[in-house]
């Protein structure tokens, strides 16, 4: 079945709620867990599920993502029909960027037809989870479905952020409401609703037909959840596959996260440090793949004075990281991070190539790449002073943007607690 299925990963999202982490990169390209990018989870799922023909549709600030795919995912063999192909907008259907999830696929129908695949797996490139797509594909075939939606139980208070699905006893979807104000709960369970995960399987012929019809609708937002699926459930056999149960249960507790805000992103990273993390990066039967880093091992050494030893307590350290007489507690440090003598990093996420100077204090922060924190600097200690320079999340997480330069003589920026979203074209980007 897998060899007759082509996968399409939607990876062009702006991710404006993650700004400034998305100021220079698309949301699927944001680092995660000290060693990965967010898109690595969907790609790893494809690899382990036997899905070896993959189109990655990119758009917003995609250079970093393209470089990562080149360096980390050139693992397939084109000689036997395997590939990961990057597909930016090519204006084949008109002079427009991708204008919604359905439109992004519509603009590349020629690639689906040329593949001669019988089925199309549609994925989002910006979620954190493990999933066996082969089990969902088997479900799709067993139920003779024209389309299948992956679903999971969520608390009803959270269901307003999802497409909510109603499924009958035969597994067929009878209702689909995108982000309803009053979600329909599960029978006998008033505390939960069944939410769409944004993962779909379509027969190729049906998908091509419905997307061509949708493209002709001037009042359509060209979105799978808002336009395509609500229409299909009345005309075709659409089934709901419940994530986390039965065959293919590689995520033992049905772990799935949409890390769409600074606070949800921070919480998902911090959960990796729990004694029994909900997402085990060391799960040997389903490893998460990424770009290999040609760096030396991480190391903890005494400070330059030789009198101050390093303290590392509950931390993830990336390759090439050196803690030299500093203290790291409950934090995730990516590759090539340097923590100097007397510096303290606590409850923080630090990206590649950051240096934390002598005596500096960093607490409840996210520090993006290529930042040199001066000696004795304090971040995450005084919210008022932090707000004069940096973005603070609703929960008070301080975000230091990429390439930030500290200058004590400069006039502080206007205090702010929320990001200023980037200016984008009027037409909606792929989410």
C-alpha positions, 0 to 999 in steps of 0.5 A: 500500500505504501508504495502506491501512496504519496505524502504531501507535507504542508510546511509553509506556515508563517507561525506568527504566534511563535514570533520572534522564533519565526522571524527568520524561519518557517514554523516547521523549521523551528528547533526543538528538543536540542537536536531536531527541527519540528518538521523532523517528526512528520518526516520520521513518521513517514520514514518509519511508516514506509512512506518514501515518496514525499513532497514538502510544500514550502513558502514563508522564509524557507531557506533555513528549512530547505538547508535542513532538508538538504543536510538531514533528509537526503537519505532516500534512494531516487533510483528506486523511486524514493524522494523528499522533494521541496516544492515552493510556489511555482505559479503554475495555476496563476500569479499567487502564493499558496493561499490555504492548505487546499490551494497549496495542494491544488497548485501541485496537482500535476505532481500528484497525477505524475506520481500515479499514486492511488492515494495521497497522505496530507500532513502538517509539518508543524506538530510534535508526535509519533504516528504509524501512518501505515496503520491509518492507511490500512484502516482507510483501505479496510473501510473502503474510504474515499477519505480518512481523517485522523482524530484524537480525544481532546478536552472539550475546553480545547476543542474550539481550536480544532475541527471537531468530528462526529463519527458513527459506530461504523467509523464514518464521519457524519459531521465536521465543524471547524473551530466550533464555539460549542463543540459536540462532545463524545457520546457518554463523555461530556468532558471530551470531543473528537478533534481532527489532527490535520492528517488526511488520506484521500484517493488521488482521483477524488482529491484532484476532483474536489480541489479543482471544484474548490479552486473555482469557488470564489467564496472558498478559503481553500482550506481542508478543514473549513471547505473540503471536508465539510463538503465531502462528508455529504457526498463521499465516504469519509471515515475517522481514524482514532489516533493512539489505539490498535495497530501502529500504536507507537505513541504510547500515550497518544502524544500530539502537540501543536506548538503554535505559541511561545508558551506551548512551545516552551512547555513541550520542550520542558516536558522532555526533562520530566523523569518519565517524559510524555515524548521519549526521545530515546524510544529505540523502535521509532527514533526521530531522525535529523541532520547529523552535526559534525561537532565534538561531544558535549563536555563539562569542565572546571572554569578557567580559574580551575577552582569552580566546577560545573554543575549540570542538573536535569539538562539536555546538552547538544553536541559541541556544548561546553559548560566551563564552570557554569551551572545548568539546571532544568534546561535544554542546550542545543549544539555548540553552546558555551556556558562560562564560569559562574554563569547560571542557566535555569529553566531555559531553552538555548539554541545553537551557537550561543555564548553565555558569559561569565557570571550571567544569569539566564532564567525562563528564557528562550535564546535563539541562535548566534547570541553572545550574552555579556558577562554578568548580564541578567535575563528572566530576573526582572520582568520590567527590564526584560520587557524593555528589550525582548518579547515576553510571552503571556506566561512570562517566558523571555525570548531573545531573538536570533543575532541579538546584540547587547549594547548598554549604551543604546536606548531601550526599545519600547516595552512590549508583551506581545509580538508584532506580526510580520507583514505578509501578502494579503493572501493567506499562507499555508498553515 
